[in-house]
Amino acid sequence: MKIFKTVIASAFLLILTTTLSMAQEVTLEFQNAAKAMEAAQTYANALQAGDVATMNAQFAKGAMIYGLGGGLDSLTVAQHNEYYTNSTNQFRHSLSQELYLPVKVSNNWNEGEWILSWGINTLTNKASGDTIEVPYHSASRMENGKITFMRYWYDMLNILQTQGFKVTPPAN
């Protein structure tokens, strides 16, 4: 019985320690929130204007961008420039239903000041006039009013279907 009590007490202590060590602090109001929001919104407005130089000006030196191109790829700012120069030459980007949320995280692996954004990016092919709506979400870590890390998530299925791909369920 003594061993059982020791094991139970040890397990409880381990769970309590793990829970306390993973405690994080999150706030929606912080000193740099307005400046961070301004950078994120400037980036979005520049995308809609096809102004890739202004988009790139929102990044800090050495920033990395993830999730563009449908894979788990990573892009440098120079590669981001190339990606969006190509995209804005072919498509007009129009954002709607935009929502921005500034968040500051402390005491966790994702510590920092973040801007989370959601919306719909309507892409219009400049040559054909065809449009496609792409729901998206992005998370941008901010430092000194610049984006140091950006992660995109977006609906790839409707993009692939627009390009002619078909989703076929298994036969069984």
LOZAKOL-549290 format. One line per 2 residues: their letters; for each residue x, y, z of C-alpha. Coordinates in nm, 4 decimals. Layout:
N
a	X:Y:Z ~ ... .
//
This chain:
172
mk	0.0000:0.0000:0.0000 ~ 0.2900:0.2324:0.0755 .
if	0.4245:0.1862:-0.2790 ~ 0.0775:0.2541:-0.4234 .
kt	0.0477:0.5802:-0.2272 ~ 0.3968:0.6834:-0.3341 .
vi	0.3167:0.6159:-0.7010 ~ -0.0131:0.8072:-0.6791 .
as	0.1524:1.1013:-0.5024 ~ 0.4353:1.1053:-0.7577 .
af	0.1892:1.0965:-1.0494 ~ -0.0128:1.3808:-0.8984 .
ll	0.3043:1.5847:-0.8428 ~ 0.4167:1.5184:-1.2017 .
il	0.0795:1.6290:-1.3427 ~ 0.0748:1.9392:-1.1242 .
tt	0.4327:2.0304:-1.2175 ~ 0.3638:1.9821:-1.5892 .
tl	0.0475:2.1924:-1.5696 ~ 0.2219:2.4727:-1.3822 .
sm	0.5266:2.4705:-1.6095 ~ 0.3029:2.5005:-1.9169 .
aq	0.1098:2.7945:-1.7746 ~ 0.0964:3.0758:-2.0241 .
ev	-0.0194:3.4303:-2.0025 ~ -0.2185:3.5754:-2.2891 .
tl	-0.3438:3.9302:-2.3204 ~ -0.5284:4.1144:-2.5960 .
ef	-0.4188:4.4570:-2.4793 ~ -0.0510:4.5452:-2.4851 .
qn	0.1644:4.8489:-2.5510 ~ 0.2603:4.7701:-2.9125 .
aa	-0.0762:4.6320:-3.0262 ~ -0.1727:4.9364:-3.2360 .
ka	0.1654:4.9470:-3.4112 ~ 0.1511:4.5727:-3.4810 .
me	-0.2049:4.6011:-3.6168 ~ -0.0980:4.8868:-3.8431 .
aa	0.1807:4.6764:-3.9969 ~ -0.0542:4.3807:-4.0568 .
qt	-0.3191:4.6013:-4.2143 ~ -0.0610:4.7843:-4.4272 .
ya	0.0537:4.4435:-4.5540 ~ -0.3069:4.3441:-4.6407 .
na	-0.3833:4.6767:-4.8103 ~ -0.0634:4.6531:-5.0138 .
lq	-0.1612:4.3032:-5.1307 ~ -0.4920:4.4377:-5.2568 .
ag	-0.3119:4.7237:-5.4330 ~ -0.0607:4.4829:-5.5900 .
dv	0.2199:4.6720:-5.4113 ~ 0.4659:4.3940:-5.3277 .
at	0.7387:4.6393:-5.2218 ~ 0.5136:4.7777:-4.9450 .
mn	0.4192:4.4234:-4.8424 ~ 0.7870:4.3340:-4.8077 .
aq	0.8614:4.6563:-4.6193 ~ 0.6497:4.5196:-4.3322 .
fa	0.9010:4.2395:-4.2699 ~ 1.1971:4.2548:-4.0352 .
kg	1.5384:4.1540:-4.1650 ~ 1.5600:3.7747:-4.1669 .
am	1.1836:3.7201:-4.1474 ~ 1.0463:3.3856:-4.2612 .
iy	0.7113:3.3147:-4.4240 ~ 0.5474:2.9701:-4.4127 .
gl	0.2518:2.8040:-4.5841 ~ 0.2420:2.9774:-4.9222 .
gg	0.2270:2.7610:-5.2300 ~ 0.0179:2.4912:-5.0645 .
gl	0.2990:2.3083:-4.8914 ~ 0.4997:2.3163:-4.5763 .
ds	0.7418:2.5424:-4.7547 ~ 0.9298:2.8348:-4.6099 .
lt	1.0125:3.1564:-4.7892 ~ 1.2624:3.4291:-4.7208 .
va	1.1552:3.7888:-4.7775 ~ 1.3208:3.7779:-5.1217 .
qh	1.1304:3.4596:-5.2104 ~ 0.8097:3.6171:-5.0762 .
ne	0.8770:3.9094:-5.3117 ~ 0.9097:3.6715:-5.6062 .
yy	0.6004:3.4708:-5.5055 ~ 0.3745:3.7746:-5.4736 .
tn	0.5194:3.9564:-5.7744 ~ 0.4165:3.6548:-5.9805 .
st	0.0781:3.6318:-5.8068 ~ -0.0103:4.0015:-5.8395 .
nq	0.0938:3.9989:-6.2063 ~ -0.1591:3.7211:-6.2727 .
fr	-0.4322:3.7920:-6.0169 ~ -0.6083:4.0812:-5.8498 .
hs	-0.6403:4.0165:-5.4753 ~ -0.9458:4.1499:-5.2943 .
ls	-0.9779:4.0841:-4.9207 ~ -1.3143:4.0783:-4.7471 .
qe	-1.4551:3.9780:-4.4088 ~ -1.1197:4.0687:-4.2566 .
ly	-1.0674:4.0252:-3.8856 ~ -0.7498:4.1144:-3.6952 .
lp	-0.6686:4.0133:-3.3393 ~ -0.3585:4.1342:-3.1531 .
vk	-0.2382:3.8823:-2.8937 ~ 0.0591:3.8880:-2.6583 .
vs	0.1764:3.5503:-2.5255 ~ 0.4143:3.5110:-2.2320 .
nn	0.5648:3.2033:-2.0671 ~ 0.5136:2.9654:-2.3570 .
wn	0.6937:2.8309:-2.6647 ~ 0.5102:3.0849:-2.8838 .
eg	0.5988:3.3815:-2.6659 ~ 0.5739:3.7180:-2.8338 .
ew	0.3387:3.9719:-2.9817 ~ 0.1169:3.8325:-3.2557 .
il	-0.1401:3.9503:-3.5037 ~ -0.3902:3.6823:-3.6023 .
sw	-0.5958:3.7548:-3.9118 ~ -0.8813:3.5884:-4.0966 .
gi	-1.0745:3.6675:-4.4092 ~ -1.1537:3.5764:-4.7670 .
nt	-0.9097:3.6515:-5.0465 ~ -1.0993:3.6750:-5.3752 .
lt	-0.8564:3.6145:-5.6595 ~ -0.9499:3.7454:-6.0022 .
nk	-0.7507:3.6146:-6.2964 ~ -0.6462:3.9257:-6.4893 .
as	-0.6441:3.7416:-6.8239 ~ -0.9709:3.5457:-6.8018 .
gd	-1.1698:3.7337:-6.5365 ~ -1.2350:3.4067:-6.3498 .
ti	-1.2619:3.4452:-5.9731 ~ -1.2102:3.2165:-5.6780 .
ev	-1.2725:3.2818:-5.3102 ~ -1.0044:3.1544:-5.0752 .
py	-1.0739:3.1608:-4.6999 ~ -0.7489:3.2245:-4.5123 .
hs	-0.5931:3.2648:-4.1707 ~ -0.2506:3.4012:-4.0888 .
as	-0.0468:3.4368:-3.7721 ~ 0.2304:3.6961:-3.7664 .
rm	0.4811:3.7403:-3.4860 ~ 0.5712:4.1070:-3.4513 .
en	0.8792:4.2821:-3.3145 ~ 0.9260:4.6590:-3.3221 .
gk	0.6357:4.7020:-3.5639 ~ 0.7763:4.4508:-3.8156 .
it	0.6760:4.0952:-3.9034 ~ 0.9455:3.8439:-3.8040 .
fm	0.7456:3.5265:-3.8736 ~ 0.4305:3.4722:-4.0768 .
ry	0.2327:3.1526:-4.1186 ~ -0.0491:3.1203:-4.3746 .
wy	-0.3318:2.8673:-4.3741 ~ -0.5851:2.8658:-4.6563 .
dm	-0.8406:2.6451:-4.8270 ~ -0.6503:2.4510:-5.0926 .
ln	-0.9423:2.2310:-5.2013 ~ -1.1326:2.5046:-5.3831 .
il	-0.8105:2.6185:-5.5533 ~ -0.7402:2.2659:-5.6778 .
qt	-1.1001:2.2156:-5.7930 ~ -1.0860:2.5446:-5.9842 .
qg	-0.7774:2.4122:-6.1612 ~ -0.9723:2.1016:-6.2694 .
fk	-0.8707:1.8511:-6.0044 ~ -1.1413:1.6128:-5.8891 .
vt	-1.1808:1.4594:-5.5457 ~ -1.2846:1.0974:-5.5791 .
pp	-1.3861:0.9091:-5.2643 ~ -1.2651:0.5527:-5.2187 .
an	-1.4793:0.2835:-5.3786 ~ -1.5429:0.0909:-5.0551 .
//
